C-alpha cells in the first residue's frame, strides 16, 4: 500500500511538473542565471510517510561562459620528476609520493603515529558527516584547523606538483581522536578532516561523472573513470596529510553554448524523485561540468559538458528505511543511502535515472554532439 501511495503521489507531482515546464522552459545566458537563480533551495516535502527537508545552496559559477571541454587523464610524471617530489614531501614519518596514470598520492606526517592506530580490533575513530558548516570555523576534536584551511592544504600540496590544478570541497566527514575501544584512552593529539573534493577547471567544478550516476551493473571501467576530477584527503594540519588525487587534463575547447535552462525548470524532476520515495537527501546543487564518454570513432574519448548536477542520497526501494549501514563512496557513514549525482542536461532538461540499464547510458547525449562533430 505504501508503494502504491508513493507511485500515485509521484504521478500527480509529475503531471504538475510537466505543465509548469511547458510554460517556463526558456534557456537563458550564464549571466542571467547568475542574477536570477535563487541562492538556496529550501523546502520541506512529505513523501511516502517521510518528511524530506531540503536546505542546500544552488551554485552557479561566476564565469563568463561554460565551454565544452575534451579531457584526458593527466599524464604520469617521469621517473626523475617522481624522485624529485619524493624528496620534496619526505619527512621522518610515513611520507610517500606515488604517481601513475590513475592517481597521485601524497602522504606525510611530522610525528610518528601510535603503533595501535591501525588495529581495528583495539581502537575506534568516531566519525560523522558534516553537512552544514562555516568555512571559517574548526570542527575536529582538539584541532583548531578550520574547514577553509583544510581545503587550502589539499589544494596547496597538489599545486606543488601540478601548479594549475585546483580543487574544492564536495563532502566532509569529521573524525574525532582515535581511542581504545575498552578504556577510551586517546591515541592521537587531534582529530582530522576527511575531505572529498572535486576538481575546478577555469572556475567551474567537475561536479559529477556519468559513471557514478547509475545503480545497475557497471562497466569494468566505471570505478576508475568516475574518480577522475576528484581528490580524497585526510587532513590533520600542515604537518600531516594523506591525499589521493585523480586529475583531468584539458585537451581542447570544443565549443561555447550560450543558453542554459534555469534550475527552476529542471527542479521538478528532482522533486518527482523525492516524492517517489527514492531521494532521501539533497546535498548540493551545482551548475558545473558533468563527465561523459564519447562514441567510438570520435577524436576524443572523454568530454566535460555543462549540466545541473544534484548530489543526493538515493534509496532503490521507496519502502526501505534508511538504516545507516550503506556506503558513501566506499566508506560506512551515518547514512543508509547511496550517494550519487543526478545529472540534468542543461540544454534539454533531461535527467539521469539511477535504475537505467540502457547500454549507451555513459555516452554523451545527442543534444551535445553538434559541438563534438564540428
C-alpha positions as CSV (number, residue, x, y, z in Angstrom):
1,X,0.0,0.0,0.0
2,X,2.8,2.4,0.9
3,X,4.5,1.8,-2.5
4,X,1.2,2.5,-4.3
5,X,0.7,5.7,-2.4
6,X,4.2,6.8,-3.3
7,X,3.5,6.0,-7.0
8,X,0.3,8.0,-7.0
9,X,2.0,11.0,-5.4
10,X,4.8,10.8,-7.9
11,X,2.4,10.7,-10.9
12,X,0.3,13.6,-9.5
13,X,3.5,15.6,-8.9
14,X,4.9,14.7,-12.4
15,X,1.7,16.0,-14.1
16,X,2.1,19.3,-12.4
17,X,5.8,19.4,-13.3
18,X,5.2,18.8,-17.0
19,X,2.6,21.5,-17.1
20,X,4.9,24.0,-15.4
21,X,7.9,23.1,-17.6
22,X,6.0,23.7,-20.8
23,X,5.4,27.3,-19.9
24,X,8.7,28.1,-18.3
25,X,11.4,26.2,-20.2
26,X,13.2,29.1,-21.7
27,X,17.0,28.9,-21.9
28,X,18.9,31.9,-20.6
29,X,22.5,33.1,-20.6
30,X,25.0,32.3,-17.9
31,X,24.9,36.0,-16.8
32,X,21.1,35.8,-16.5
33,X,21.4,32.6,-14.5
34,X,23.9,34.2,-12.1
35,X,21.4,37.0,-11.3
36,X,18.1,35.1,-11.4
37,X,19.0,31.8,-9.6
38,X,17.8,31.5,-6.0
39,X,20.9,31.1,-3.8
40,X,19.3,28.4,-1.7
41,X,16.8,25.6,-2.3
42,X,14.9,25.4,1.0
43,X,11.7,23.3,1.1
44,X,10.0,20.5,3.1
45,X,8.4,17.6,1.3
46,X,6.0,15.0,2.7
47,X,6.8,11.8,0.7
48,X,5.8,8.2,1.4
49,X,5.2,8.9,5.1
50,X,8.5,10.7,5.5
51,X,9.5,14.3,5.9
52,X,12.3,15.3,3.5
53,X,13.9,18.6,4.3
54,X,16.0,20.3,1.6
55,X,18.2,23.2,2.5
56,X,21.2,23.5,0.1
57,X,22.9,26.2,-1.8
58,X,22.3,26.4,-5.6
59,X,25.7,27.3,-7.0
60,X,26.2,29.0,-10.4
61,X,29.9,29.6,-11.3
62,X,31.0,33.3,-11.6
63,X,32.4,32.8,-15.1
64,X,31.8,34.4,-18.5
65,X,31.0,31.1,-20.1
66,X,31.0,27.3,-19.7
67,X,32.7,25.8,-22.7
68,X,32.6,22.1,-23.6
69,X,36.0,20.5,-23.0
70,X,37.6,17.4,-24.3
71,X,39.7,16.0,-21.5
72,X,42.1,13.1,-20.8
73,X,43.7,11.7,-17.6
74,X,46.7,13.6,-16.5
75,X,49.9,12.1,-18.0
76,X,52.2,10.3,-15.4
77,X,55.3,12.1,-14.3
78,X,58.7,11.0,-15.4
79,X,60.9,8.9,-13.1
80,X,63.1,11.8,-12.4
81,X,60.1,14.0,-11.5
82,X,58.8,11.3,-9.2
83,X,62.1,11.2,-7.4
84,X,62.1,15.0,-7.1
85,X,58.7,15.0,-5.4
86,X,59.6,12.0,-3.2
87,X,62.3,14.2,-1.8
88,X,60.0,17.3,-1.6
89,X,57.4,15.5,0.6
90,X,59.9,13.5,2.6
91,X,59.5,13.5,6.4
92,X,60.9,11.2,9.0
93,X,57.5,9.6,9.5
94,X,55.2,7.9,7.0
95,X,56.0,10.0,3.9
96,X,55.2,8.8,0.4
97,X,54.8,10.1,-3.1
98,X,53.3,7.9,-5.8
99,X,52.3,8.8,-9.3
100,X,50.8,6.8,-12.2
101,X,48.2,7.1,-14.9
102,X,45.4,6.7,-12.4
103,X,46.3,9.0,-9.4
104,X,48.8,10.9,-7.5
105,X,49.3,10.0,-3.8
106,X,50.8,12.4,-1.3
107,X,51.3,11.5,2.3
108,X,53.5,13.0,5.1
109,X,53.5,13.4,8.9
110,X,55.6,15.4,11.2
111,X,55.3,12.8,14.0
112,X,55.3,9.1,14.5
113,X,51.8,7.5,14.8
114,X,50.9,5.2,17.6
115,X,51.5,1.6,16.7
116,X,47.9,0.6,17.5
117,X,46.3,3.2,15.2
118,X,45.6,0.6,12.5
119,X,44.4,-2.1,14.9
120,X,40.6,-2.1,14.3
121,X,40.0,-4.7,17.0
122,X,41.5,-2.5,19.7
123,X,40.7,1.1,18.6
124,X,37.9,3.1,17.0
125,X,37.7,6.5,15.4
126,X,34.3,8.2,15.9
127,X,33.2,9.9,12.7
128,X,30.2,11.7,11.3
129,X,29.3,13.6,8.1
130,X,29.3,17.4,8.3
131,X,26.5,18.7,6.1
132,X,26.3,22.3,7.2
133,X,29.3,24.3,8.2
134,X,31.0,27.7,8.3
135,X,34.2,27.6,6.3
136,X,36.0,29.8,8.8
137,X,35.2,27.5,11.8
138,X,37.0,24.4,13.1
139,X,35.1,21.2,13.8
140,X,37.5,18.4,14.6
141,X,38.3,17.3,18.1
142,X,41.1,19.3,19.8
143,X,42.1,20.8,16.5
144,X,41.8,24.5,15.6
145,X,42.2,23.9,11.8
146,X,39.3,25.5,10.0
147,X,37.4,24.0,7.0
148,X,38.9,26.6,4.7
149,X,42.4,25.9,6.0
150,X,42.0,22.2,5.5
151,X,40.7,22.8,1.9
152,X,43.7,25.0,1.2
153,X,46.1,22.3,2.4
154,X,44.5,19.8,-0.1
155,X,44.9,22.4,-2.9
156,X,48.4,23.7,-2.0
157,X,50.1,20.3,-1.8
158,X,48.9,19.1,-5.2
159,X,49.8,22.5,-6.7
160,X,53.4,21.9,-5.7
161,X,53.3,19.1,-8.3
162,X,50.7,20.5,-10.8
163,X,50.6,24.3,-10.4
164,X,47.5,24.9,-12.5
165,X,45.3,22.3,-10.7
166,X,42.5,23.4,-8.4
167,X,40.1,21.5,-6.1
168,X,37.2,22.5,-3.8
169,X,35.4,20.6,-1.1
170,X,32.4,18.4,-2.0
171,X,31.8,16.4,1.2
172,X,33.2,16.5,4.7
173,X,33.5,13.8,7.4
174,X,34.7,14.7,10.8
175,X,36.9,12.2,12.5
176,X,37.5,12.5,16.3
177,X,40.6,11.4,18.0
178,X,41.2,7.6,17.7
179,X,40.7,5.9,21.1
180,X,40.9,2.4,22.6
181,X,37.6,0.7,22.5
182,X,37.7,-0.6,26.1
183,X,39.4,2.2,28.0
184,X,38.6,5.2,25.9
185,X,42.2,6.4,26.1
186,X,43.0,8.7,23.1
187,X,45.9,7.7,20.8
188,X,46.4,10.9,18.8
189,X,46.5,14.6,19.9
190,X,44.0,15.8,17.3
191,X,41.0,14.8,15.2
192,X,41.1,15.2,11.5
193,X,39.0,16.1,8.4
194,X,38.2,13.5,5.7
195,X,37.6,15.6,2.6
196,X,36.1,14.5,-0.7
197,X,36.9,17.3,-3.2
198,X,36.1,18.0,-6.9
199,X,38.4,19.4,-9.4
200,X,37.8,23.0,-10.5
201,X,38.7,23.9,-14.1
202,X,38.7,27.6,-15.0
203,X,36.4,28.3,-12.1
204,X,33.9,25.6,-13.0
205,X,33.6,22.5,-10.7
206,X,33.7,19.0,-12.2
207,X,30.5,18.2,-10.3
208,X,29.7,14.7,-11.4
209,X,30.6,11.8,-13.6
210,X,28.1,9.7,-15.6
211,X,30.0,6.7,-14.3
212,X,28.7,7.5,-10.8
213,X,25.1,8.1,-11.8
214,X,23.6,4.6,-12.0
215,X,22.7,1.8,-9.7
216,X,22.7,-1.2,-12.0
217,X,25.7,-3.3,-13.2
218,X,28.5,-1.0,-14.1
219,X,31.2,-1.3,-16.8
220,X,34.6,-2.5,-15.6
221,X,36.0,1.0,-16.0
222,X,33.3,2.9,-14.0
223,X,35.2,2.9,-10.7
224,X,38.3,4.2,-12.4
225,X,36.8,6.9,-14.7
226,X,34.4,8.2,-12.0
227,X,37.4,9.1,-9.8
228,X,39.0,11.5,-12.3
229,X,38.3,15.1,-11.4
230,X,38.3,14.2,-7.7
231,X,40.5,14.2,-4.6
232,X,40.2,12.4,-1.3
233,X,42.3,13.5,1.7
234,X,42.7,13.1,5.4
235,X,43.9,16.4,6.8
236,X,45.0,16.9,10.3
237,X,47.1,20.1,9.9
238,X,50.0,21.5,7.9
239,X,52.2,18.7,9.2
240,X,50.0,15.7,8.5
241,X,48.1,14.9,5.3
242,X,47.2,11.8,3.2
243,X,45.8,12.6,-0.2
244,X,44.7,10.8,-3.4
245,X,44.3,13.0,-6.5
246,X,42.9,11.9,-9.9
247,X,43.2,14.7,-12.4
248,X,41.6,15.6,-15.7
249,X,43.9,17.4,-18.1
250,X,42.1,19.8,-20.6
251,X,42.8,18.8,-24.2
252,X,40.8,21.3,-26.1
253,X,37.8,23.6,-26.1
254,X,35.0,22.2,-28.3
255,X,32.5,25.0,-28.2
256,X,30.7,27.5,-26.1
257,X,27.0,27.1,-25.6
258,X,25.3,30.4,-24.7
259,X,22.0,29.3,-23.3
260,X,21.1,27.0,-20.4
261,X,17.8,26.0,-18.7
262,X,17.3,27.7,-15.3
263,X,17.3,25.4,-12.2
264,X,13.6,26.2,-11.6
265,X,12.8,24.5,-14.9
266,X,14.7,21.2,-14.1
267,X,14.0,21.1,-10.4
268,X,10.6,19.4,-10.8
269,X,12.3,16.2,-12.0
270,X,14.3,16.1,-8.8
271,X,11.2,16.8,-6.8
272,X,9.4,13.9,-8.5
273,X,12.2,11.6,-7.4
274,X,11.8,12.9,-3.8
275,X,8.0,12.3,-3.9
276,X,8.5,8.8,-5.3
277,X,10.4,7.9,-2.1
278,X,13.8,7.4,-3.8
279,X,15.7,10.6,-2.9
280,X,16.0,11.0,0.8
281,X,18.7,13.7,1.0
282,X,19.8,16.5,-1.3
283,X,23.4,17.6,-0.5
284,X,24.4,20.0,-3.2
285,X,23.2,21.7,-6.5
286,X,25.8,22.9,-9.0
287,X,25.7,24.3,-12.5
288,X,29.1,22.7,-13.4
289,X,30.7,20.1,-15.5
290,X,29.4,16.6,-16.0
291,X,31.8,14.0,-17.5
292,X,30.6,11.8,-20.3
293,X,32.2,9.3,-22.7
294,X,32.3,9.8,-26.4
295,X,31.3,7.1,-29.0
296,X,34.0,5.0,-30.7
297,X,35.4,6.8,-33.7
298,X,35.5,10.2,-32.2
299,X,38.7,12.1,-32.0
300,X,38.5,12.3,-28.2
301,X,37.4,9.8,-25.5
302,X,36.1,11.9,-22.7
303,X,34.3,15.2,-22.5
304,X,33.0,17.7,-19.9
305,X,29.7,19.4,-20.6
306,X,27.6,22.0,-18.7
307,X,25.0,20.4,-16.5
308,X,22.9,20.8,-13.4
309,X,24.4,18.3,-11.0
310,X,22.3,17.4,-7.9
311,X,24.1,15.2,-5.4
312,X,21.6,13.1,-3.5
313,X,21.1,10.3,-1.1
314,X,19.3,7.6,-3.1
315,X,17.3,4.5,-2.0
316,X,16.3,2.0,-4.6
317,X,13.2,0.8,-2.7
318,X,10.8,3.6,-1.7
319,X,9.6,1.4,1.2
320,X,13.0,0.7,2.6
321,X,14.0,2.7,5.6
322,X,17.4,4.5,5.9
323,X,19.3,2.1,8.3
324,X,22.6,3.9,8.3
325,X,24.5,0.9,7.1
326,X,25.2,1.5,3.4
327,X,28.2,3.4,2.0
328,X,29.1,6.9,0.8
329,X,31.9,6.5,-1.9
330,X,33.1,3.2,-0.3
331,X,33.1,4.2,3.4
332,X,30.4,3.4,6.0
333,X,28.9,6.7,7.3
334,X,25.8,7.6,9.3
335,X,23.6,7.5,6.2
336,X,21.9,4.4,4.8
337,X,21.5,5.8,1.2
338,X,23.8,5.6,-1.7
339,X,25.5,8.9,-2.6
340,X,25.2,9.6,-6.3
341,X,24.7,12.5,-8.8
342,X,21.5,13.2,-10.7
343,X,22.9,14.8,-13.9
344,X,20.5,17.1,-15.7
345,X,21.2,18.2,-19.3
346,X,21.5,22.0,-19.2
347,X,20.2,22.2,-22.8
348,X,17.2,19.8,-22.7
349,X,16.4,19.3,-19.1
350,X,16.6,15.5,-19.3
351,X,17.8,14.0,-16.1
352,X,19.6,10.7,-15.4
353,X,17.6,7.9,-13.8
354,X,19.7,5.8,-11.4
355,X,17.9,2.5,-12.3
356,X,18.5,3.0,-16.0
357,X,20.1,0.0,-17.8
358,X,20.4,1.3,-21.4
359,X,23.7,0.1,-23.0
360,X,24.6,3.6,-24.2
361,X,23.9,5.4,-20.9
362,X,27.5,6.5,-20.4
363,X,27.7,8.3,-23.8
364,X,27.3,12.0,-24.4
365,X,23.7,12.9,-25.2
366,X,22.9,13.6,-28.8
367,X,22.0,17.2,-28.0
368,X,25.7,17.9,-27.3
369,X,27.1,16.1,-30.3
370,X,26.9,19.0,-32.7
371,X,29.9,20.6,-30.9
372,X,31.9,17.4,-30.9
373,X,31.3,16.7,-34.6
374,X,32.2,20.2,-35.9
